[in-house]
Amino acid sequence: MTRPGTLLLVNGRIWAGEAGSSGERATALAVSGGRILELGETAEIRSAYKGFDEVDCGGRTVVPGLIDGHNHVVRGGATWGRDLDLSGCASREEFLAAVTAATGAARPGEWVAAVGGWHPSA
């Protein structure tokens, strides 16, 4: 039976935030109550924290504590499917053609919102 609020992340690459720290070599992480308990190797963490829920990271990198508060939920929801995506433009000419087409299709006074970036070196 698992204990509420407990979690093991195993078989990962756990980054502790400091170059040369033991966390860079850790493959597992134990968490309880929203707090990191310990970093270590998968076998030792599993042994020390029996009964925790477990997630197999499959070799992926884990950055504990990273929370990305950057999102565009409201804007994305309001204009979904109408934004001009410029990320696929392979040249200046394609970029200008996409912008010209979008502005030509817009009603007078209507904004053209662009998502995805374009850079002339792309």
All heavy atoms as an XYZ file, in Angstrom:
878
protein
N       0.840     -1.187      0.000
C       0.000      0.000      0.000
C       0.881      1.246      0.000
O       1.840      1.345      0.748
C      -0.886     -0.013      1.236
C      -1.824      1.150      1.304
S      -2.955      0.895      2.680
C      -3.225      2.565      3.100
N       0.571      2.197     -0.859
C       1.372      3.417     -0.923
C       0.892      4.425      0.112
O      -0.246      4.392      0.556
C       1.300      4.055     -2.321
O      -0.047      4.388     -2.597
C       1.830      3.119     -3.375
N       1.791      5.312      0.469
C       1.458      6.372      1.415
C       1.109      7.625      0.617
O       1.801      7.967     -0.337
C       2.660      6.646      2.320
C       3.018      5.422      3.132
C       4.160      5.631      4.081
N       4.995      6.776      3.831
C       6.256      6.860      4.198
N       6.832      5.870      4.835
N       6.968      7.934      3.954
N       0.036      8.328      0.980
C      -0.348      9.544      0.252
C       0.790     10.574      0.257
O       1.469     10.757      1.259
C      -1.548     10.074      1.033
C      -2.029      8.932      1.848
C      -0.851      8.048      2.090
N       0.981     11.227     -0.888
C       1.966     12.305     -0.973
C       3.400     11.840     -1.044
O       4.312     12.621     -0.810
N       3.612     10.545     -1.351
C       4.974     10.030     -1.460
C       5.238      9.601     -2.894
O       4.347      9.100     -3.576
C       5.201      8.837     -0.512
O       4.287      7.798     -0.862
C       4.985      9.243      0.929
N       6.468      9.793     -3.330
C       6.788      9.496     -4.720
C       8.271      9.211     -4.873
O       9.113      9.898     -4.287
C       6.412     10.694     -5.602
C       6.674     10.572     -7.097
C       5.772      9.506     -7.721
C       6.449     11.914     -7.779
N       8.577      8.207     -5.687
C       9.943      7.942     -6.107
C      10.035      8.192     -7.604
O       9.195      7.706     -8.365
C      10.349      6.490     -5.848
C      10.416      5.991     -4.432
C      10.920      4.555     -4.418
C      11.284      6.876     -3.579
N      11.014      8.934     -8.029
C      11.350      9.062     -9.444
C      12.607      8.231     -9.630
O      13.626      8.500     -8.985
C      11.604     10.521     -9.822
C      10.437     11.472     -9.570
C      10.839     12.902     -9.908
C       9.219     11.068    -10.353
N      12.543      7.213    -10.472
C      13.661      6.283    -10.625
C      14.108      6.197    -12.080
O      13.389      6.582    -12.994
C      13.287      4.871    -10.103
C      12.953      4.918     -8.615
C      12.127      4.281    -10.885
N      15.315      5.668    -12.270
C      15.901      5.473    -13.604
C      15.948      6.764    -14.406
O      15.663      6.776    -15.604
C      15.145      4.379    -14.374
C      15.223      3.046    -13.689
O      16.267      2.671    -13.165
N      14.118      2.327    -13.659
N      16.298      7.837    -13.740
C      16.390      9.133    -14.409
C      17.784      9.714    -14.317
O      18.733      9.046    -13.896
N      17.897     10.928    -14.732
C      19.116     11.723    -14.565
C      18.681     12.931    -13.751
O      18.121     13.869    -14.297
C      19.671     12.142    -15.923
C      20.141     10.945    -16.759
C      20.564     11.339    -18.157
N      21.380     12.542    -18.129
C      21.495     13.406    -19.130
N      20.841     13.208    -20.243
N      22.248     14.475    -19.026
N      18.910     12.881    -12.450
C      18.419     13.904    -11.538
C      19.454     15.000    -11.425
O      20.598     14.763    -11.049
C      18.129     13.321    -10.130
C      17.355     11.983    -10.227
C      17.411     14.348     -9.283
C      16.002     12.069    -10.860
N      19.065     16.222    -11.743
C      19.969     17.368    -11.678
C      19.676     18.157    -10.413
O      18.549     18.618    -10.215
C      19.807     18.258    -12.906
C      20.796     19.364    -12.964
C      22.144     19.255    -13.148
C      20.526     20.762    -12.843
N      22.722     20.491    -13.153
C      21.753     21.441    -12.957
C      19.368     21.499    -12.638
C      21.855     22.818    -12.888
C      19.467     22.866    -12.566
C      20.702     23.515    -12.694
N      20.689     18.325     -9.571
C      20.497     18.998     -8.289
C      20.761     20.497     -8.359
O      20.573     21.197     -7.379
C      21.404     18.384     -7.234
N      21.208     20.991     -9.479
C      21.362     22.429     -9.644
C      22.757     22.967     -9.482
O      22.983     24.154     -9.653
N      23.718     22.120     -9.170
C      25.090     22.586     -9.009
C      26.030     21.691     -9.798
O      25.959     20.470     -9.695
C      25.505     22.551     -7.535
C      24.721     23.502     -6.667
C      25.184     23.438     -5.217
O      26.317     22.992     -4.962
O      24.401     23.814     -4.349
N      26.934     22.300    -10.549
C      27.927     21.527    -11.281
C      28.785     20.758    -10.282
O      29.179     21.281     -9.254
C      28.803     22.448    -12.124
N      29.029     19.502    -10.586
C      29.870     18.681     -9.733
C      29.167     18.133     -8.504
O      29.770     17.437     -7.705
N      27.886     18.419     -8.328
C      27.169     17.918     -7.158
C      26.835     16.449     -7.346
O      26.783     15.943     -8.456
C      25.884     18.709     -6.935
O      24.943     18.393     -7.935
N      26.604     15.757     -6.231
C      26.253     14.339     -6.311
C      24.946     14.155     -7.069
O      24.691     13.097     -7.616
C      26.144     13.737     -4.913
O      25.116     14.391     -4.200
N      24.118     15.171     -7.103
C      22.852     15.092     -7.807
C      23.000     14.882     -9.286
O      22.133     14.312     -9.919
N      24.101     15.326     -9.863
C      24.293     15.117    -11.294
C      24.434     13.640    -11.621
O      24.172     13.220    -12.718
C      25.514     15.876    -11.792
C      25.276     17.357    -11.879
C      26.409     18.075    -12.559
O      27.524     17.532    -12.637
O      26.167     19.184    -13.024
N      24.875     12.837    -10.638
C      25.047     11.404    -10.861
C      23.869     10.607    -10.325
O      23.817      9.409    -10.492
C      26.350     10.947    -10.225
C      27.569     11.565    -10.919
C      28.868     11.098    -10.300
N      29.017     11.505     -8.903
C      29.390     12.710     -8.491
N      29.651     13.641     -9.372
N      29.514     12.998     -7.218
N      22.935     11.258     -9.662
C      21.788     10.560     -9.090
C      20.875     10.055    -10.195
O      20.708     10.696    -11.225
C      21.014     11.483     -8.150
N      20.283      8.880     -9.941
C      19.324      8.314    -10.894
C      17.943      8.200    -10.281
O      17.012      7.762    -10.942
C      19.785      6.925    -11.371
O      19.914      6.067    -10.238
C      21.107      7.014    -12.129
N      17.827      8.596     -8.990
C      16.526      8.495     -8.323
C      16.368      9.613     -7.302
O      17.338     10.203     -6.834
C      16.393      7.135     -7.643
N      15.103      9.850     -6.968
C      14.738     10.932     -6.065
C      13.524     10.482     -5.269
O      12.583      9.931     -5.823
C      14.391     12.159     -6.917
C      13.702     13.352     -6.316
C      14.662     14.100     -5.404
C      13.219     14.270     -7.415
N      13.566     10.708     -3.942
C      12.420     10.404     -3.086
C      11.787     11.715     -2.639
O      12.483     12.654     -2.251
C      12.863      9.598     -1.869
N      10.441     11.779     -2.718
C       9.689     12.979     -2.356
C       8.555     12.579     -1.414
O       7.899     11.559     -1.618
C       9.081     13.654     -3.606
C       8.289     14.894     -3.234
C      10.156     13.997     -4.614
N       8.325     13.412     -0.395
C       7.192     13.200      0.492
C       6.674     14.555      0.950
O       7.463     15.423      1.337
C       7.597     12.358      1.709
O       6.476     12.168      2.561
N       5.367     14.727      0.879
C       4.774     15.977      1.327
C       5.289     17.192      0.583
O       5.381     18.283      1.133
N       5.654     17.021     -0.685
C       6.140     18.132     -1.484
C       7.589     18.506     -1.206
O       8.085     19.510     -1.714
N       8.295     17.708     -0.432
C       9.699     17.971     -0.093
C      10.594     16.847     -0.594
O      10.243     15.670     -0.505
C       9.872     18.089      1.423
C       9.018     19.148      2.044
C       9.854     20.330      2.371
N       9.041     21.338      3.038
C       9.152     22.606      2.782
N      10.020     23.029      1.908
N       8.413     23.474      3.415
N      11.756     17.214     -1.091
C      12.734     16.221     -1.520
C      13.369     15.617     -0.273
O      13.880     16.349      0.579
C      13.808     16.857     -2.422
C      13.156     17.369     -3.709
C      14.923     15.857     -2.722
C      14.056     18.221     -4.567
N      13.325     14.289     -0.186
C      13.919     13.596      0.948
C      15.361     13.203      0.685
O      16.217     13.344      1.556
C      13.113     12.337      1.296
C      11.646     12.551      1.658
C      10.970     11.208      1.886
C      11.531     13.435      2.882
N      15.596     12.682     -0.529
C      16.932     12.175     -0.815
C      17.131     11.958     -2.306
O      16.206     11.590     -3.026
C      17.140     10.851     -0.068
C      18.523     10.307     -0.139
C      18.733      9.071      0.726
O      17.795      8.635      1.423
O      19.853      8.544      0.691
N      18.373     12.163     -2.746
C      18.816     11.823     -4.094
C      19.772     10.651     -3.967
O      20.501     10.556     -2.987
C      19.593     12.982     -4.731
C      18.884     14.295     -4.955
C      19.886     15.348     -5.403
C      17.792     14.137     -5.984
N      19.802      9.793     -4.963
C      20.749      8.688     -4.940
C      20.577      7.799     -6.140
O      19.953      8.182     -7.133
N      21.114      6.597     -6.025
C      20.984      5.620     -7.099
C      19.648      4.889     -6.954
O      19.147      4.711     -5.845
C      22.148      4.634     -7.057
C      23.492      5.300     -7.309
C      23.529      6.032     -8.643
O      23.111      5.447     -9.667
O      23.973      7.189     -8.663
N      19.091      4.460     -8.064
C      17.769      3.842     -8.066
C      17.645      2.708     -7.057
O      16.697      2.687     -6.262
C      17.406      3.360     -9.485
O      17.263      4.509    -10.331
C      16.108      2.577     -9.508
N      18.579      1.778     -7.032
C      18.469      0.617     -6.130
C      18.455      1.050     -4.671
O      17.638      0.553     -3.880
C      19.610     -0.365     -6.389
N      19.320      1.966     -4.294
C      19.372      2.376     -2.880
C      18.149      3.181     -2.467
O      17.638      3.033     -1.353
C      20.661      3.141     -2.572
C      20.764      4.502     -3.218
C      22.114      5.183     -3.035
O      23.134      4.489     -3.003
O      22.122      6.433     -2.946
N      17.634      4.018     -3.356
C      16.449      4.811     -3.028
C      15.222      3.899     -2.929
O      14.416      4.029     -2.023
C      16.242      5.937     -4.065
C      17.393      6.947     -4.005
C      14.903      6.629     -3.890
C      17.497      7.730     -2.718
N      15.086      2.949     -3.856
C      13.974      1.995     -3.783
C      14.001      1.219     -2.467
O      12.973      1.006     -1.839
C      14.058      1.003     -4.938
C      13.385      1.448     -6.184
C      13.439      0.330     -7.213
N      12.681      0.673     -8.377
C      13.024      0.312     -9.619
N      14.103     -0.408     -9.824
N      12.284      0.673    -10.633
N      15.181      0.798     -2.078
C      15.341      0.020     -0.855
C      14.986      0.838      0.388
O      14.358      0.335      1.317
C      16.784     -0.479     -0.762
O      16.989     -1.152      0.450
N      15.379      2.099      0.406
C      15.162      2.952      1.575
C      13.732      3.469      1.687
O      13.294      3.818      2.781
C      16.141      4.127      1.536
N      13.008      3.530      0.580
C      11.676      4.150      0.587
C      10.620      3.203      0.020
O       9.919      3.514     -0.928
C      11.710      5.473     -0.182
C      12.634      6.484      0.450
C      13.942      6.613      0.028
C      12.187      7.269      1.506
C      14.803      7.522      0.632
C      13.036      8.189      2.108
C      14.341      8.298      1.670
O      15.177      9.207      2.287
N      10.499      2.045      0.623
C       9.488      1.065      0.197
C       8.085      1.624      0.459
O       7.853      2.334      1.420
C       9.682     -0.230      0.954
C      10.984     -0.938      0.610
C      11.076     -2.264      1.323
C      12.380     -2.972      1.131
N      12.904     -3.047     -0.186
N       7.159      1.308     -0.429
C       5.787      1.749     -0.254
C       5.468      3.094     -0.888
O       4.350      3.555     -0.821
N       6.474      3.735     -1.498
C       6.223      5.000     -2.195
C       5.699      4.694     -3.594
O       6.075      3.697     -4.207
C       7.521      5.801     -2.334
C       7.916      6.582     -1.115
C       7.746      6.086      0.170
C       8.486      7.828     -1.253
C       8.121      6.801      1.289
C       8.871      8.566     -0.146
C       8.688      8.055      1.132
N       4.825      5.539     -4.135
C       4.453      5.447     -5.549
C       5.721      5.651     -6.359
O       6.640      6.348     -5.922
C       3.435      6.523     -5.931
C       2.049      6.234     -5.385
O       1.703      5.059     -5.227
O       1.318      7.199     -5.111
N       5.782      5.072     -7.561
C       7.011      5.130     -8.341
C       6.731      5.540     -9.784
O       5.775      5.080    -10.392
C       7.669      3.748     -8.307
C       9.052      3.718     -8.868
C       9.716      2.362     -8.651
O       9.914      1.961     -7.480
O      10.038      1.711     -9.665
N       7.595      6.385    -10.293
C       7.553      6.787    -11.701
C       8.896      6.445    -12.308
O       9.940      6.886    -11.821
C       7.286      8.307    -11.858
C       7.406      8.729    -13.316
C       5.932      8.677    -11.294
N       8.888      5.645    -13.379
C      10.120      5.302    -14.088
C      10.384      6.392    -15.123
O       9.593      6.583    -16.047
C       9.982      3.941    -14.764
C      11.297      3.436    -15.336
O      12.118      4.255    -15.813
O      11.500      2.214    -15.303
N      11.464      7.116    -14.959
C      11.784      8.251    -15.837
C      12.393      7.817    -17.167
O      12.552      8.651    -18.062
C      12.732      9.205    -15.117
S      11.998      9.928    -13.645
N      12.764      6.555    -17.302
C      13.277      6.060    -18.573
C      14.500      6.800    -19.072
O      14.651      7.006    -20.271
N      15.377      7.227    -18.151
C      16.598      7.917    -18.538
C      16.445      9.404    -18.790
O      17.402     10.096    -19.102
N      15.244      9.936    -18.648
C      15.018     11.365    -18.881
C      15.600     12.205    -17.743
O      15.739     11.742    -16.623
C      13.529     11.642    -19.007
C      12.909     11.035    -20.244
C      11.402     11.319    -20.266
N      10.749     10.602    -21.324
C      10.269      9.376    -21.216
N      10.376      8.712    -20.090
N       9.679      8.791    -22.234
N      15.889     13.443    -18.035
C      16.418     14.367    -17.036
C      15.283     14.937    -16.202
O      14.240     15.310    -16.734
C      17.196     15.516    -17.716
O      18.287     14.935    -18.445
C      17.731     16.511    -16.698
N      15.509     15.001    -14.900
C      14.550     15.569    -13.955
C      15.211     16.769    -13.298
O      16.346     16.688    -12.840
C      14.150     14.531    -12.883
C      13.222     15.157    -11.843
C      13.519     13.315    -13.536
N      14.514     17.893    -13.274
C      15.012     19.103    -12.616
C      14.051     19.401    -11.469
O      13.038     20.074    -11.656
C      15.090     20.291    -13.602
C      15.687     21.515    -12.914
C      15.899     19.912    -14.838
N      14.348     18.873    -10.270
C      13.437     19.063     -9.138
C      13.221     20.539     -8.820
O      14.164     21.329     -8.807
C      14.146     18.369     -7.981
C      15.138     17.464     -8.614
C      15.522     18.110     -9.908
N      11.986     20.887     -8.569
C      11.663     22.255     -8.158
C      11.451     23.216     -9.301
O      11.043     24.352     -9.083
N      11.699     22.807    -10.547
C      11.506     23.708    -11.677
C      10.019     23.830    -11.959
O       9.333     22.844    -12.220
C      12.219     23.197    -12.927
C      12.016     24.029    -14.187
C      12.630     25.418    -14.019
C      12.596     23.339    -15.393
N       9.521     25.032    -11.875
C       8.123     25.304    -12.178
C       8.099     26.388    -13.249
O       8.612     27.481    -13.038
C       7.359     25.786    -10.924
C       7.391     24.702     -9.849
C       5.928     26.168    -11.284
C       6.889     25.162     -8.512
N       7.541     26.073    -14.383
C       7.457     27.049    -15.463
C       6.107     27.742    -15.367
O       5.080     27.180    -15.711
C       7.611     26.351    -16.812
C       7.601     27.332    -17.971
O       7.483     28.548    -17.736
O       7.716     26.885    -19.120
N       6.116     28.955    -14.847
C       4.887     29.713    -14.693
C       4.525     30.513    -15.928
O       3.586     31.299    -15.920
N       5.236     30.300    -17.012
C       5.026     31.052    -18.238
C       4.046     30.297    -19.133
O       4.320     29.191    -19.557
C       6.374     31.209    -18.940
C       6.282     31.823    -20.292
N       7.096     31.447    -21.312
C       5.490     32.778    -20.789
C       6.800     32.144    -22.395
N       5.824     32.952    -22.092
N       2.890     30.863    -19.346
C       1.933     30.228    -20.250
C       1.075     31.287    -20.925
O       1.071     32.439    -20.536
C       1.070     29.205    -19.505
C       0.248     29.831    -18.425
O      -0.585     30.691    -18.691
N       0.465     29.431    -17.180
N       0.370     30.857    -21.928
C      -0.481     31.752    -22.709
C      -1.871     31.156    -22.847
O      -2.445     31.138    -23.924
C       0.124     31.982    -24.098
C       1.459     32.638    -24.073
N       1.601     33.998    -24.117
C       2.706     32.124    -23.974
C       2.897     34.292    -24.061
N       3.583     33.172    -23.970
N      -2.410     30.657    -21.743
C      -3.681     29.943    -21.789
C      -4.807     30.822    -22.313
O      -5.536     30.435    -23.218
C      -4.025     29.380    -20.388
C      -5.374     28.698    -20.401
C      -2.940     28.416    -19.948
N      -4.955     32.004    -21.764
C      -6.079     32.858    -22.164
C      -5.916     33.307    -23.605
O      -6.829     33.174    -24.421
C      -6.207     34.070    -21.216
C      -7.266     35.032    -21.722
C      -6.557     33.590    -19.821
N      -4.749     33.834    -23.955
C      -4.541     34.291    -25.318
C      -4.649     33.133    -26.303
O      -5.272     33.234    -27.349
C      -3.180     34.963    -25.482
C      -3.067     35.627    -26.851
C      -1.612     36.005    -27.144
N      -1.260     35.518    -28.436
C      -0.734     34.334    -28.744
N      -0.463     33.475    -27.844
N      -0.469     33.991    -29.958
N      -4.055     31.995    -25.943
C      -4.106     30.833    -26.825
C      -5.524     30.354    -27.054
O      -5.903     29.995    -28.159
N      -6.316     30.366    -26.000
C      -7.700     29.934    -26.123
C      -8.542     30.897    -26.930
O      -9.467     30.499    -27.637
N      -8.218     32.173    -26.837
C      -9.005     33.189    -27.536
C      -8.713     33.217    -29.030
O      -9.566     33.610    -29.817
C      -8.734     34.569    -26.926
N      -7.506     32.815    -29.431
C      -7.143     32.935    -30.848
C      -6.719     31.605    -31.471
O      -6.151     31.601    -32.552
C      -5.987     33.947    -31.009
O      -4.844     33.478    -30.278
C      -6.388     35.322    -30.530
N      -6.983     30.491    -30.779
C      -6.559     29.187    -31.278
C      -7.031     28.977    -32.717
O      -8.184     29.175    -33.035
C      -7.134     28.084    -30.394
C      -6.590     26.740    -30.734
C      -7.174     25.801    -31.518
C      -5.351     26.192    -30.308
N      -6.384     24.690    -31.618
C      -5.250     24.912    -30.883
C      -4.311     26.655    -29.519
C      -4.142     24.089    -30.672
C      -3.232     25.831    -29.310
C      -3.149     24.569    -29.876
N      -6.130     28.603    -33.579
C      -6.466     28.339    -34.969
C      -6.452     29.567    -35.860
O      -6.574     29.461    -37.070
N      -6.307     30.758    -35.272
C      -6.270     31.974    -36.081
C      -4.900     32.635    -36.053
O      -4.676     33.622    -36.738
C      -7.308     32.984    -35.581
C      -8.736     32.509    -35.803
C      -9.747     33.536    -35.368
N      -9.691     33.670    -33.909
C      -9.799     34.828    -33.253
N      -9.970     35.937    -33.899
N      -9.751     34.856    -31.948
N      -3.988     32.127    -35.222
C      -2.656     32.724    -35.134
C      -1.836     32.389    -36.369
O      -1.968     31.323    -36.959
C      -1.918     32.207    -33.897
C      -2.511     32.721    -32.604
O      -3.082     33.820    -32.623
O      -2.382     32.024    -31.591
N      -0.973     33.294    -36.725
C      -0.069     33.107    -37.847
C       1.182     32.415    -37.325
O       1.906     32.979    -36.508
C       0.282     34.465    -38.462
C       1.372     34.498    -39.536
C       0.975     33.614    -40.718
C       1.616     35.921    -39.969
N       1.434     31.200    -37.760
C       2.607     30.445    -37.317
C       3.730     30.656    -38.325
O       3.662     30.196    -39.457
C       2.275     28.968    -37.186
C       3.421     28.157    -36.596
O       4.506     28.725    -36.348
O       3.222     26.961    -36.372
N       4.772     31.346    -37.887
C       5.886     31.686    -38.776
C       7.056     30.726    -38.647
O       8.051     30.861    -39.355
C       6.361     33.114    -38.479
C       5.290     34.191    -38.676
C       5.759     35.521    -38.120
C       4.924     34.305    -40.142
N       6.945     29.741    -37.744
C       8.087     28.857    -37.480
C       8.455     27.981    -38.674
O       9.581     27.515    -38.764
C       7.814     27.984    -36.256
O       6.695     27.147    -36.483
N       7.549     27.763    -39.594
C       7.843     26.925    -40.747
C       8.440     27.672    -41.929
O       8.765     27.064    -42.947
N       8.578     28.970    -41.824
C       9.123     29.760    -42.937
C      10.620     29.500    -43.082
O      11.378     29.640    -42.128
C       8.874     31.247    -42.711
S       7.131     31.687    -42.685
N      11.025     29.122    -44.279
C      12.425     28.777    -44.522
C      13.223     29.932    -45.102
O      14.441     29.843    -45.219
C      12.495     27.572    -45.458
N      12.559     31.015    -45.485
C      13.280     32.132    -46.089
C      12.555     33.440    -45.789
O      11.397     33.443    -45.345
C      13.359     31.953    -47.611
O      12.060     32.059    -48.172
N      13.244     34.538    -46.066
C      12.645     35.866    -45.888
C      11.414     36.005    -46.775
O      10.402     36.561    -46.375
C      13.687     36.928    -46.220
C      13.194     38.346    -46.066
C      14.342     39.334    -46.349
N      13.937     40.687    -46.062
C      13.379     41.512    -46.934
N      13.160     41.114    -48.174
N      13.038     42.738    -46.590
N      11.492     35.455    -47.965
C      10.393     35.542    -48.904
C       9.155     34.804    -48.380
O       8.034     35.303    -48.498
C      10.811     34.991    -50.276
C      11.813     35.869    -51.016
C      13.234     35.820    -50.429
O      13.593     34.804    -49.782
O      13.965     36.807    -50.586
N       9.364     33.607    -47.826
C       8.240     32.856    -47.260
C       7.633     33.606    -46.079
O       6.415     33.659    -45.915
C       8.682     31.467    -46.798
C       8.871     30.483    -47.922
C       9.220     29.098    -47.410
O       8.777     28.714    -46.300
O       9.940     28.388    -48.125
N       8.484     34.184    -45.240
C       8.028     34.967    -44.091
C       7.152     36.128    -44.572
O       6.038     36.320    -44.093
C       9.240     35.479    -43.309
C       8.911     36.540    -42.298
C       8.445     36.195    -41.036
C       9.075     37.881    -42.601
C       8.141     37.168    -40.095
C       8.779     38.862    -41.668
C       8.311     38.511    -40.408
N       7.648     36.912    -45.537
C       6.901     38.062    -46.040
C       5.599     37.632    -46.718
O       4.571     38.292    -46.561
C       7.765     38.880    -46.995
C       8.942     39.615    -46.335
C       9.833     40.241    -47.401
C       8.448     40.648    -45.345
N       5.622     36.524    -47.436
C       4.409     36.035    -48.089
C       3.363     35.625    -47.050
O       2.166     35.918    -47.211
C       4.734     34.855    -49.003
N       3.791     34.979    -45.968
C       2.861     34.562    -44.916
C       2.251     35.776    -44.226
O       1.042     35.820    -43.971
C       3.570     33.669    -43.903
N       3.066     36.784    -43.933
C       2.564     37.998    -43.278
C       1.613     38.735    -44.217
O       0.539     39.197    -43.807
C       3.721     38.902    -42.818
C       3.215     40.258    -42.341
C       4.526     38.217    -41.718
N       1.971     38.831    -45.485
C       1.121     39.506    -46.472
C      -0.231     38.809    -46.600
O      -1.281     39.469    -46.621
C       1.830     39.568    -47.842
O       3.045     40.302    -47.691
C       0.970     40.224    -48.895
N      -0.218     37.477    -46.651
C      -1.470     36.730    -46.769
C      -2.341     36.933    -45.529
O      -3.558     37.132    -45.640
C      -1.180     35.247    -46.974
N      -1.719     36.900    -44.349
C      -2.488     37.056    -43.106
C      -3.074     38.452    -42.981
O      -4.234     38.616    -42.583
C      -1.604     36.743    -41.907
N      -2.306     39.465    -43.328
C      -2.825     40.831    -43.223
C      -3.882     41.090    -44.287
O      -4.841     41.826    -44.048
C      -1.700     41.875    -43.319
O      -0.971     41.692    -44.534
C      -0.752     41.766    -42.138
N      -3.741     40.467    -45.447
C      -4.745     40.614    -46.500
C      -6.067     39.956    -46.132
O      -7.131     40.410    -46.551
N      -6.003     38.889    -45.329
C      -7.222     38.180    -44.925
C      -7.884     38.817    -43.704
O      -9.051     38.540    -43.423
C      -6.886     36.717    -44.618
N      -7.170     39.661    -43.004
C      -7.712     40.283    -41.788
C      -8.700     41.388    -42.148
O      -8.565     42.062    -43.171
C      -6.581     40.858    -40.951
N      -9.697     41.562    -41.278
C     -10.644     42.662    -41.455
C      -9.952     43.969    -41.082
O      -8.986     43.970    -40.304
C     -11.856     42.435    -40.564
C     -12.673     41.205    -40.967
C     -13.891     41.078    -40.075
N     -13.498     40.994    -38.672
C     -13.712     39.959    -37.878
N     -14.346     38.914    -38.346
N     -13.318     39.958    -36.632
N     -10.433     45.101    -41.578
C      -9.833     46.396    -41.227
C      -9.816     46.592    -39.702
O     -10.810     46.351    -39.023
C     -10.751     47.414    -41.896
C     -11.360     46.667    -43.043
C     -11.515     45.250    -42.553
N      -8.659     46.959    -39.182
C      -8.494     47.198    -37.756
C      -8.245     45.947    -36.938
O      -7.974     46.034    -35.737
N      -8.329     44.771    -37.560
C      -8.108     43.522    -36.829
C      -6.612     43.239    -36.701
O      -5.849     43.427    -37.640
C      -8.780     42.361    -37.574
C      -8.645     41.027    -36.899
C      -9.335     39.919    -37.691
O      -9.368     39.984    -38.941
O      -9.837     38.989    -37.057
N      -6.206     42.796    -35.524
C      -4.813     42.435    -35.282
C      -4.508     41.098    -35.912
O      -5.370     40.222    -35.986
C      -4.537     42.328    -33.783
C      -4.415     43.647    -33.097
C      -5.426     44.470    -32.726
C      -3.210     44.284    -32.710
N      -4.925     45.584    -32.122
C      -3.560     45.505    -32.092
C      -1.872     43.960    -32.813
C      -2.620     46.385    -31.589
C      -0.927     44.839    -32.297
C      -1.319     46.026    -31.711
N      -3.260     40.909    -36.335
C      -2.769     39.605    -36.784
C      -1.782     39.147    -35.716
O      -0.743     39.769    -35.512
C      -2.070     39.681    -38.148
C      -1.455     38.344    -38.521
C      -3.055     40.145    -39.228
N      -2.142     38.094    -35.002
C      -1.282     37.553    -33.943
C      -0.399     36.460    -34.531
O      -0.871     35.586    -35.255
C      -2.138     36.990    -32.816
N       0.873     36.528    -34.228
C       1.820     35.537    -34.726
C       2.360     34.693    -33.581
O       2.635     35.199    -32.497
C       2.975     36.225    -35.450
N       2.475     33.402    -33.807
C       3.105     32.489    -32.870
C       4.226     31.782    -33.608
O       4.224     31.706    -34.806
C       2.109     31.440    -32.311
C       1.019     32.110    -31.514
C       1.545     30.585    -33.408
N       5.167     31.288    -32.874
C       6.309     30.649    -33.530
C       7.206     31.729    -34.097
O       6.727     32.735    -34.597
N       8.450     31.531    -33.956
C       9.392     32.550    -34.406
C       9.975     32.263    -35.761
O       9.876     31.165    -36.293
N      10.567     33.267    -36.304
C      11.318     33.110    -37.551
C      12.550     33.959    -37.433
O      12.531     35.048    -36.843
C      10.483     33.568    -38.753
C      11.290     33.507    -40.024
C      11.551     32.377    -40.760
C      11.978     34.569    -40.666
N      12.337     32.700    -41.828
C      12.629     34.041    -41.788
C      12.133     35.917    -40.389
C      13.406     34.808    -42.646
C      12.893     36.682    -41.248
C      13.510     36.134    -42.368
N      13.644     33.467    -37.945
C      14.901     34.209    -37.945
C      15.553     34.008    -39.293
O      15.527     32.893    -39.841
C      15.808     33.709    -36.818
C      16.972     34.621    -36.585
N      18.126     34.527    -37.316
C      17.130     35.635    -35.728
C      18.974     35.454    -36.909
N      18.392     36.148    -35.935
N      16.154     35.047    -39.856
C      16.727     34.921    -41.200
C      17.821     33.866    -41.300
O      18.131     33.398    -42.383
C      17.270     36.322    -41.516
C      17.277     37.059    -40.228
C      16.296     36.397    -39.338
N      18.419     33.471    -40.189
C      19.467     32.451    -40.260
C      18.897     31.046    -40.184
O      19.634     30.065    -40.284
C      20.469     32.648    -39.124
O      19.856     32.409    -37.865
N      17.573     30.923    -39.976
C      16.955     29.598    -39.829
C      16.931     28.852    -41.142
O      16.920     29.375    -42.181
C      15.547     29.740    -39.271
